[in-house]
């Protein structure tokens, strides 16, 4: 069962429908206790970093999520869900994240162009990745964000994207994957990535 975490910060149904289209048993869960039945976890997200972390904390998700990830359960963070994996964010103040991945979340500089970035942009696929298996360099995916992830460890960056600056758009470390874009809104390319995630054991 693919467990999609409901913490009040995302349109979860589009993610669930994408997985169901691929034949997966995907369920939206709103109780940390349901993690024990999951074969993999997905943390989507829209909105601001601080309120998202507050919701996760207030709903009792922090310790169960950390325990599941540290225990090796495959985990995918989408958009804000990827950003929450990092240690800190400067979005509307200073905030602590889940701290699973080393690094921070920063706002695009004014020189990047129109903020937020909304629309299709390319992936610069940097290295072999289970999540990106079969995805060609230069593939387009759909983005909606004003902040970007800046990993401290460059070896966890599986793909980058250019938007005024070059930033990490896919991160991978052990059993944890993050996609800054929305695979569920990225056509066949995004579906291929979600299929790759389903195949991860």
Secondary structure, 3 states (H helix, E strand, C coil): CEEEECCCCCCHHHHHHHHHHCCCCEEEECCHHHHHHCCEEEECCCCCHHHHHHHHHHCCHHHHHHHHHHCCCEEEEECHHHHCCEEEECCCCCEECCCCEEEEEEECCHHHCCCCEEEEEECEECCCCCCCCCCCCCCEEEEEECEEEEECCHHHEEEEEECCCEEEEEEEECCEEEECCCHHHCHHHHHHHHHHHHHCC
